[in-house]
Amino acid sequence: MIEIGDYNYPYKWIDRSAINAAFAQRGKCDDVLRTKNGFLTDASYANIILFDGTNWVTPEKHLFEGVQRSYLLVHTKIKTATITATVLSNYQSFQLINAMNSFVENRFLSVEGIA
């Protein structure tokens, strides 16, 4: 997890230097999860959704709305939730979603080790 402070990314920009700087801190991990003022937002190239055993949720405080995220919210496949790093253990699995990486209802990636 990388804290990004007051960084904003409401629209796709050519300048991804702040996103790339966070991504560069991933070490041996595939990606980073970004937090803004302690709240989970998303990953470097995708929105995140988490499964609590009953519902799929996405951070209410996101950086980038995302086409797939918007679609899933409109079609009530996912809900929003306030998510901090301290509550990640309440979730069983996650998925990274974006326009090229669709939600797959029965795809479960363990949250173990993501924090």
N, C-alpha and C positions, 0 to 999 in steps of 0.2 A: 504494500500500500504506500502510495506517495501522496503526501499532503501538498496541495497546490495553492492554498491560501485564497486570494481574491481573484484568481484567474477566471476569465469568462470566455466561452466559446459557443455563442448562440447560433452562429451560422458557419457553414464550411468556409474556411479561409485557405488561401494558398500558404500563408505563413503558419506552419505547424511547429515552429521552433520550441514553444513551451511544451507542447505535447511530446515532441521528440526528446526533449530534455528529461521529461518524466520517464519516458520509455527507456531511455539510456540507463536509468537507475535500476532496471529490473534484475540485474545480476544473472543468475542461471534460470530465472523464471521465463515463461513464454511471453508474458505481458505484465502490465501493472494495473492495479485498481487505484483510481484516483479518489482522494477525499478532498472535500472543500470545507474548511473550518470544522473538520471532524465528521462530516456527513459523506457517506459513499455517494459517488456520482456515476462513474462509468469507467471503462477501460480506455486504452489509447486509441483503439480503432472501432470500438463497438459499445453499445449499451449493455448493461448487465441485467439479467433477471435471476431471481433466486426463488427456490421452492421450499416452502415451510412444512411440507407434508400434506398440505391441503390446497394451497394457492400458490400461484406464481406471482411474484411482486417485483417491481422495479423501483429504484430510488426516486423518491419524489423530487429531490434536489439533484437534477441531472445537469450536465453541461451542454449536451447536444440532444435535441429532441429525437432525432432519428426517425426514418420512415417506418422501419419495422416496429419500433417501440410505439409510435403513434397508431399504427394499424392495430396492434394487439390491444392497446388501451381502448380504442374506439369499438372494437369487437369483443370487449370484456373478456379477453383471454388472460390478461394480466391486470393487476391492480398496482397502485402506487403505495409506497410506505416510506416512512422516515427511517433510514437505515444508517447506523453508525458502525464503526469497526467493532465496537464492544458487543453488538448483537448478532454478528455474523454466525456465531455458534448456534443460533436459533434456527438456522437454515440447513437443510439437508443437501441441497445441490444447487447448481447454477448453470446458466448458459450465457454466452456472449452472442448478441444478435446485432445485425445491421442489414442494410438493403441486400447484401450478397450472402448473408448467413441467417437464414430464416429460423424461426422458433420451431422446434420439434418437440411435441408434447411429452414424448416418452424418452427423451435424451436427458440423462442425469449425470452431471459432472460433479464429483464430490467437492464440497467446500473445504474439506480437510487440507490444511496447508496453504490456503489462499490469503490468510491474514498475516 
